[in-house]
Amino acid sequence: MKTFAEALQGKAFTITADLTLNSSSGADDVARQADLLGPHVDALQVTDNPWAWVQMSALAAAALVRRHGIDPVTILTCRDRNRFALQAELLGLRALGVTSLLLMRGHKIPKEHAVPGAPVFDMSGRELLAMAAGLNAAESAKRGEAGEPASEFFIGIGAKAFRPVPEWAAKSLTERSNAGARFVQTQLCLNMDVLRQYMQHLVETRLTWKYSVIVSLTPLPSVATARWLKKNLTDSRIPRSVIVRLEQAADPAREGVAICAELIREIAEIPGVSGVNLMTTGDPELLRDAIKASGLR
């Protein structure tokens, strides 16, 4: 099985996609999406109750994805578990052979959410990164004593693309690289002007020597979805020009696929970017269609 880390270290542009899950998803749903998306992606990203919508655990979903010969990038956040549960998840993922993690603090639970629940946030995102890096160090030492090759997590973190001022030193990114992070994944960013300025700064400060950079995109199926994302993912970057194209399109879902495919091709030409991840809005076929339309697979 080719891993996500191996794909990032290769010459080809890396493409991943979210696994689409909800409260009724089961093993058959994962198998169908593995067949649908597997030929077009380097890995499937397994989300962790995004927007506080309850779905099967990331550990269980990652195990199912691996069963179908696809490398999972497993997302863990600090919102729903204390440090004991998070460490248990990390140990379980390592036992399953999962090698790639995306570790984040996680979004707050929206007010008046349909599922009542209290956020945990027992750990910060940096503490979770330190915990995973500590497991890496312990595993490396143990295998080194036994003369075996180390099997470590390839750890990623979230980052927000923005228009940086020249004096921005990216201290947080540097510190987290030193702590063990190896790739960064941006928020949803369809604004190429913002992305180009952000990446130019990362290249100039040589942060792309420390990190592989993944940009989050999505094929927007409707104007309503675009507006919902702008309202609820306040750090997302969806320019007005994209919304106008969806408004004017006879078939907004097809137009959303076309826009996403155009952006994949454009991002592949931006210096310093290693790949993209396509976030799901509920229909995995749109993710496949956007990748195919990009011509990069």
Secondary structure, 3 states (H helix, E strand, C coil): CCCHHHHHHCCCCEEEEECCCCCCCCHHHHHHHHHHHHHHCCEEEECCCHHHCCCCCHHHHHHHHHHCCCCEEEEEECCCCCHHHHHHHHHHHHHHCCCEEEEECCCCCCCCCCCCCCCCCCCCHHHHHHHHHHHHHHHHHHHHHCCCCCCCCEEEEEECCCCCCCCCCCHHHHHHHHCCCCEEEEEEECCHHHHHHHHHHHHHCCHHHCCEEEEEECCCCCHHHHHHHHHHCCCCECCHHHHHHHHHCCCHHHHHHHHHHHHHHHHHCCCCEEEEEECCCCCHHHHHHHHHHHCCC
